[in-house]
Amino acid sequence: MTSDTTLKQRYLVANFIGLAMVASVFLYAVVVEVMQRLLAPFAGLGVLTPDQARFLKYVLAVLALGHFFLIKLCQKLLSGPSLKHLFQTAILTFALCEAVAIYGLVLFLLTGQVFDFYLFFALSLSYFYLFYPRYATWELVWQGRSEKPTPE
């Protein structure tokens, strides 16, 4: 098996995982919409005061914005010339992008605020769009590797 074929196969696996994680973000939106309609008016689980809910929203927003820089840092530090590094970086990127939507889902469950969920939902999808690994990038990294093969 050629190294180009190995690269394509590994990228396809990473791509499938990434698409599944993007789909899960849309599944969260379905859950929010179903809960909002079936449990109308859904006001959250009611365990937080309005001040606590506002504080939590700001904390999660700062964390979500921090994911932007964390993803960039991880892609810079972890993306090495081996397939193992490329794959691990892609999976970590997907997880950090999806975590933003999970923040929104948790916030919705606690407060019942649909707008807050969709704000995090949109940010999560934006991160997926910005940081989704492209095959051309993988090829460039793979071609720039050292002469000894590292198809791990």
C-alpha positions as MATLAB code, in Angstrom:
seq = 'MTSDTTLKQRYLVANFIGLAMVASVFLYAVVVEVMQRLLAPFAGLGVLTPDQARFLKYVLAVLALGHFFLIKLCQKLLSGPSLKHLFQTAILTFALCEAVAIYGLVLFLLTGQVFDFYLFFALSLSYFYLFYPRYATWELVWQGRSEKPTPE';
ca = [
       0.000    0.000    0.000;
       1.443    3.380   -0.986;
       1.857    6.159    1.521;
      -0.564    8.305   -0.524;
      -3.244    5.627   -0.190;
      -2.570    5.340    3.532;
      -2.901    9.109    3.889;
      -6.217    9.103    2.025;
      -7.581    6.234    4.103;
      -6.635    7.868    7.393;
      -8.083   11.179    6.244;
     -11.356    9.495    5.273;
     -11.637    7.968    8.735;
     -10.961   11.347   10.366;
     -13.426   12.983    7.973;
     -16.141   10.458    8.862;
     -15.594   11.067   12.581;
     -15.689   14.820   12.024;
     -18.927   14.648   10.057;
     -20.478   12.492   12.776;
     -19.494   15.086   15.361;
     -20.964   17.900   13.246;
     -24.152   15.849   12.969;
     -24.248   15.496   16.751;
     -24.281   19.292   17.058;
     -27.418   19.333   14.905;
     -28.837   16.547   17.054;
     -28.445   18.825   20.085;
     -30.546   21.414   18.250;
     -33.245   18.802   17.666;
     -33.197   17.931   21.375;
     -33.540   21.615   22.284;
     -36.447   22.131   19.894;
     -38.263   18.984   21.045;
     -37.836   19.875   24.717;
     -38.943   23.431   24.078;
     -42.126   22.250   22.345;
     -43.008   19.256   24.525;
     -42.261   20.917   27.842;
     -43.537   24.377   26.899;
     -42.874   26.647   28.546;
     -39.486   25.101   29.359;
     -37.776   27.336   31.889;
     -34.799   25.124   32.543;
     -34.222   22.887   35.483;
     -34.558   25.852   37.807;
     -31.488   25.141   39.882;
     -29.846   28.509   39.210;
     -30.771   32.017   40.236;
     -30.817   34.576   37.396;
     -27.487   35.969   38.602;
     -25.923   32.508   38.680;
     -27.289   31.762   35.212;
     -25.847   35.004   33.830;
     -22.488   34.307   35.479;
     -22.447   30.762   34.072;
     -23.284   32.077   30.604;
     -20.342   34.470   30.719;
     -17.975   31.804   32.024;
     -19.014   29.393   29.278;
     -18.743   32.153   26.663;
     -15.181   32.915   27.751;
     -14.356   29.195   27.655;
     -15.910   28.876   24.205;
     -13.908   31.816   22.885;
     -10.822   30.331   24.494;
     -11.381   27.209   22.419;
     -10.502   29.245   19.327;
      -6.999   29.870   20.621;
      -6.685   26.404   22.117;
      -7.522   24.796   18.774;
      -4.986   26.977   16.984;
      -2.351   26.129   19.603;
      -3.081   22.399   19.467;
      -2.967   22.371   15.684;
       0.382   24.125   15.770;
       1.943   21.993   18.512;
       0.486   18.577   17.782;
       0.372   18.489   14.009;
       3.496   16.535   13.183;
       4.648   14.755   10.079;
       3.173   11.382   11.022;
      -0.315   10.193   10.240;
      -0.793    9.510   13.914;
      -0.194   13.182   14.754;
      -2.415   14.419   11.939;
      -5.231   12.094   13.022;
      -4.924   12.926   16.718;
      -4.901   16.647   15.969;
      -8.045   16.292   13.852;
      -9.890   14.369   16.587;
      -8.852   16.867   19.258;
      -9.986   19.721   17.006;
     -13.366   18.066   16.489;
     -13.797   17.535   20.230;
     -12.988   21.159   21.039;
     -15.391   22.399   18.346;
     -18.198   20.169   19.604;
     -17.601   21.105   23.241;
     -18.796   24.630   22.472;
     -22.207   23.272   21.417;
     -22.308   21.137   24.554;
     -21.788   24.297   26.612;
     -24.847   25.756   24.923;
     -26.877   22.602   25.543;
     -25.971   22.590   29.233;
     -26.832   26.271   29.484;
     -30.198   25.630   27.829;
     -30.965   22.727   30.169;
     -30.160   24.843   33.209;
     -31.814   28.105   32.134;
     -34.268   27.270   29.353;
     -32.876   30.090   27.202;
     -33.027   28.902   23.582;
     -31.149   31.921   22.253;
     -28.143   31.072   24.420;
     -28.057   27.557   22.988;
     -28.201   28.815   19.403;
     -25.424   31.300   20.089;
     -23.112   28.483   21.178;
     -24.481   26.284   18.371;
     -23.494   28.893   15.767;
     -20.079   29.385   17.349;
     -19.481   25.630   17.357;
     -20.394   25.319   13.673;
     -18.161   28.301   12.909;
     -15.252   26.551   14.597;
     -15.940   23.387   12.621;
     -15.934   25.458    9.433;
     -12.729   27.311   10.298;
     -10.720   24.412   11.687;
     -12.037   21.365    9.844;
      -8.925   19.614    8.508;
      -8.577   19.777    4.739;
      -6.997   16.995    2.756;
      -4.748   19.494    0.969;
      -3.333   20.538    4.352;
      -2.710   16.914    5.277;
      -0.880   16.406    1.965;
       1.335   19.430    2.567;
       2.240   18.266    6.059;
       2.756   14.706    4.825;
       5.004   15.819    1.945;
       7.034   17.983    4.303;
       7.838   15.058    6.600;
      11.308   13.643    7.030;
      12.598   11.087    4.526;
      12.010    8.105    6.802;
       8.393    6.906    6.631;
       6.204    7.345    9.707;
       2.776    6.011    8.711;
       1.772    5.223   12.309;
];
